Amino acid sequence: MTTRIDGKDVAASVIETVKAGAAALKSSSNVVPGIAVVIVGEDPASQVYVSSKGKKAKECGFHSVQHTLAETTSEADLLALVEALNIDPAIHGILVQLPLPGHIDDGRVIQAINPAKDVDGFHVINTGKLTTGDVDSAFVPCTPAGSMLLIERARGKDLSGLNAVVIGRSNIVGKPMASLLLMANATVTVGHSRTADLPALCRNADILVAAVGRPEMVKGDWVKPGATVIDVGINRIPAPERGEGKSRLVGDVAYEECAQVAGAITPVPGGVGPMTIAMLMANTLVSAYRHAGQTPPSF
């Protein structure tokens, strides 16, 4: 029988650990974890996402600040704000919401963040540490970190002898996901748009992670019976059955047919999505503990 991996439940358990850790840190060191979120422009989706991050931070007992900048903000002014946050002792995590307006170099801004406050895990120092296996001092990008927790709940922490396939090679999900699976001793293959016979590759996977941004691309006959399927995709498609102009969210996996074959599978929504913000809170807490010279809780 297929297990539906409930990301909401796992995320809730992470948040409870974060809340307890924040309270303990304040009690022992009088340190309140602080997170600063920077958004440039008025993209509606980004506004919603940033708002949800702020609410979750306050729920966790964090000091949370939001800097909302005009679309016309110069790159120099944005970099000056990042530098001010870098040296602010009350801030332990800095998150610059992407994408930025076209006149600003995303990469330059991300690399300007102090790696010790880069709770998104995008700085080259953090990505380098992850790639070389130095996870204890790195920040892992939130979506792959959350996906890995879901895999561990389904398969355990030691994945020795298992074949894992990651579809997608982005710096944000695909590559760090592959690194995490390698560190858990899985045999890892990264599939992408140039892979020959991708369905055949997937059929050999005990663990299949889809992160390509193509609605319901992974079909039931791509999945090995009993495999663990992690669907990172979030895609909005038309849903005329709900009424004119209506839409619905789907993943990169055709859920209904893949659930007939998989041993465990994440739904969309309610799978990986809740884990991303939960792991952002976890990374911020870890940063606060490190800055206070204390050992952070594990997740």
C-alpha positions in Angstrom: 0.0 0.0 0.0 1.4 3.4 -0.9 2.3 5.8 1.8 1.4 9.5 1.3 4.2 11.5 2.8 2.6 14.4 4.6 5.0 17.4 4.4 2.7 19.4 6.7 3.1 17.0 9.5 6.9 16.8 9.1 7.2 20.6 8.8 5.1 21.0 11.9 7.5 18.8 13.9 10.5 20.9 12.6 8.8 24.1 13.6 8.1 22.7 17.1 11.9 21.9 17.4 12.6 25.5 16.2 10.3 27.0 18.8 11.8 25.0 21.6 15.3 25.8 20.5 14.6 29.6 20.2 13.1 29.6 23.7 16.1 27.7 25.1 18.6 30.1 23.4 16.8 33.1 24.8 16.8 31.6 28.3 20.4 30.6 28.3 22.1 33.5 26.3 19.4 36.2 26.0 19.8 35.8 22.2 16.7 36.0 20.0 17.1 34.5 16.5 16.8 37.3 13.9 15.9 37.1 10.3 15.8 39.8 7.7 13.9 39.4 4.4 14.5 41.7 1.5 12.1 42.1 -1.4 12.6 44.4 -4.4 9.5 45.3 -6.4 5.9 44.2 -6.1 5.7 40.7 -7.7 2.5 39.3 -6.2 3.8 35.7 -5.7 6.9 37.0 -4.0 4.9 39.3 -1.8 2.8 36.3 -0.6 5.8 34.1 0.0 7.7 36.8 1.9 4.6 37.5 4.1 4.3 33.8 4.9 8.0 33.7 5.9 7.5 36.7 8.2 4.5 35.1 9.9 6.3 31.8 10.5 9.3 33.6 11.9 7.2 35.4 14.4 5.4 32.2 15.3 8.8 30.7 16.1 9.6 33.6 18.4 12.1 35.2 16.1 13.0 38.9 15.6 11.7 39.3 12.1 12.2 42.4 9.8 11.2 43.0 6.2 12.7 45.5 3.9 10.5 46.2 0.9 12.3 48.2 -1.8 11.0 49.9 -4.9 11.3 48.2 -8.3 13.7 51.0 -9.3 16.1 50.4 -6.4 19.7 50.5 -7.6 22.0 47.5 -7.2 24.4 49.7 -5.2 21.6 50.6 -2.7 20.6 46.9 -2.4 24.2 45.9 -1.8 24.5 48.6 0.9 21.5 47.2 2.7 22.9 43.7 2.5 26.2 45.0 4.0 24.3 46.7 6.8 22.5 43.5 7.6 25.8 41.6 7.5 27.1 43.6 10.4 23.9 43.8 12.4 24.3 41.6 15.5 20.5 41.2 15.9 20.2 39.5 12.5 21.3 35.9 12.1 19.7 35.1 8.7 19.5 37.2 5.6 17.2 36.3 2.7 16.9 38.2 -0.5 13.8 37.2 -2.4 14.4 36.1 -6.0 14.0 37.0 -8.7 15.3 40.5 -8.6 14.5 43.1 -11.2 16.5 42.8 -14.4 18.9 45.7 -13.8 20.2 43.9 -10.6 22.7 41.0 -10.8 21.2 38.2 -8.6 24.5 36.5 -8.3 26.4 39.6 -7.1 23.8 40.3 -4.5 23.7 36.7 -3.2 27.5 36.5 -3.0 27.5 39.7 -1.0 25.6 38.1 1.9 27.8 36.9 4.8 28.0 33.1 4.3 27.4 32.7 8.1 24.0 34.5 7.6 23.2 32.9 4.2 20.2 30.8 5.5 19.1 30.2 1.9 22.3 28.3 1.3 23.1 29.9 -2.0 26.5 31.5 -1.3 29.4 29.7 -3.1 31.1 29.0 0.3 28.0 27.1 1.5 27.5 25.3 -1.8 31.2 24.4 -1.8 31.0 23.0 1.8 27.9 21.0 0.8 29.6 19.5 -2.2 32.7 18.5 -0.2 30.6 17.0 2.6 31.1 19.7 5.2 27.4 19.9 6.1 28.0 20.6 9.8 29.3 24.1 9.1 27.3 24.8 5.9 23.8 26.0 5.3 21.9 23.6 2.9 19.4 25.1 0.6 15.9 24.8 2.2 14.0 22.8 -0.4 16.6 20.0 -0.8 17.1 20.0 2.9 13.4 19.6 3.5 13.1 16.9 0.8 15.9 15.0 2.4 14.1 15.0 5.7 11.0 13.5 3.9 13.2 10.8 2.4 14.7 10.0 5.8 11.2 9.6 7.2 10.3 7.1 4.5 13.6 5.3 4.1 15.8 6.1 7.1 19.1 8.1 7.1 21.3 5.4 5.7 20.5 4.9 2.0 23.3 2.5 1.3 22.6 0.2 -1.6 19.8 2.3 -3.0 19.7 3.9 -6.4 18.6 7.5 -6.4 17.6 9.6 -9.5 17.3 13.4 -9.4 15.5 14.9 -12.4 16.8 18.4 -12.7 20.3 20.0 -12.3 19.5 23.4 -10.9 21.9 25.0 -8.3 18.9 25.6 -6.0 17.5 22.0 -5.9 19.0 19.4 -8.3 22.7 19.7 -7.5 22.4 20.1 -3.7 19.8 17.3 -3.6 22.3 15.0 -5.4 25.0 15.9 -2.9 22.8 15.1 0.1 21.8 11.8 -1.3 25.5 10.9 -2.0 26.3 11.7 1.6 23.6 9.3 2.7 25.4 6.6 0.6 22.9 6.3 -2.2 24.1 5.7 -5.7 23.0 8.9 -7.5 22.3 9.8 -11.1 21.2 13.3 -12.2 18.8 13.3 -15.2 18.0 16.3 -17.2 16.7 17.6 -20.6 19.6 16.1 -22.5 19.4 12.6 -20.8 18.8 9.8 -23.2 15.7 7.7 -22.3 14.9 9.5 -19.1 11.9 7.2 -18.3 14.2 4.1 -18.4 16.7 5.8 -16.0 13.9 6.6 -13.6 12.6 3.0 -13.6 15.8 2.0 -11.9 15.4 4.4 -9.0 14.6 3.4 -5.5 14.3 7.1 -4.7 13.1 9.5 -7.4 13.2 13.2 -6.9 11.5 15.4 -9.6 12.5 19.0 -9.8 12.1 20.3 -13.3 9.1 22.6 -13.3 7.1 20.6 -15.9 3.6 19.7 -14.9 3.0 16.0 -14.4 6.0 15.0 -16.5 6.7 11.9 -14.5 4.2 9.2 -15.4 3.3 6.0 -13.6 5.3 3.8 -15.9 8.4 5.8 -15.1 8.3 4.6 -11.4 9.9 1.5 -10.0 7.4 -0.5 -7.9 7.9 0.5 -4.3 10.0 3.5 -5.0 10.0 6.7 -2.9 8.9 9.6 -5.0 9.6 13.2 -4.0 7.8 15.8 -6.1 9.5 19.2 -5.8 7.5 20.8 -8.6 4.8 23.4 -8.1 2.9 24.2 -11.3 -0.3 26.0 -11.9 -2.5 24.5 -14.8 -5.9 25.3 -16.1 -8.8 23.7 -14.3 -11.9 24.3 -16.4 -13.8 21.7 -14.3 -13.7 24.2 -11.5 -15.2 27.0 -13.5 -14.1 29.5 -16.2 -10.6 30.9 -15.7 -9.9 28.6 -12.7 -6.6 26.7 -12.1 -5.1 24.2 -9.8 -1.7 23.3 -8.5 0.1 20.1 -9.7 3.6 18.8 -9.3 6.2 17.4 -11.8 4.7 14.0 -11.0 1.4 12.7 -12.3 0.3 11.9 -8.7 -2.7 9.6 -9.2 -1.0 7.2 -11.6 2.4 7.3 -9.8 0.7 6.7 -6.4 -0.5 3.4 -7.8 3.1 2.2 -8.2 5.2 4.0 -5.6 5.8 2.8 -2.1 5.8 6.4 -0.8 5.0 9.7 -2.5 4.6 13.4 -1.7 1.5 15.2 -2.8 1.3 18.7 -4.3 0.3 20.8 -2.5 1.2 19.6 1.0 4.4 17.7 0.4 7.7 19.5 -0.1 6.2 23.0 -0.1 5.7 23.3 3.7 9.2 21.9 4.3 10.9 24.8 2.5 9.8 27.5 5.0 10.3 25.1 7.9 13.9 24.5 7.0 14.4 28.3 6.5 13.4 28.7 10.1 15.7 25.8 11.1 18.7 27.3 9.3 18.1 30.7 11.0 17.9 29.0 14.4 21.2 27.2 13.7 22.8 30.4 12.7 21.8 32.1 15.9 23.2 29.2 18.0 26.5 29.4 16.1 26.7 33.1 16.6 26.1 32.5 20.3 28.8 29.9 20.4 26.4 27.1 21.3 25.6 23.7 19.7 22.4 23.9 17.7 19.7 21.3 17.8 19.5 18.8 15.1 16.6 18.2 12.7 
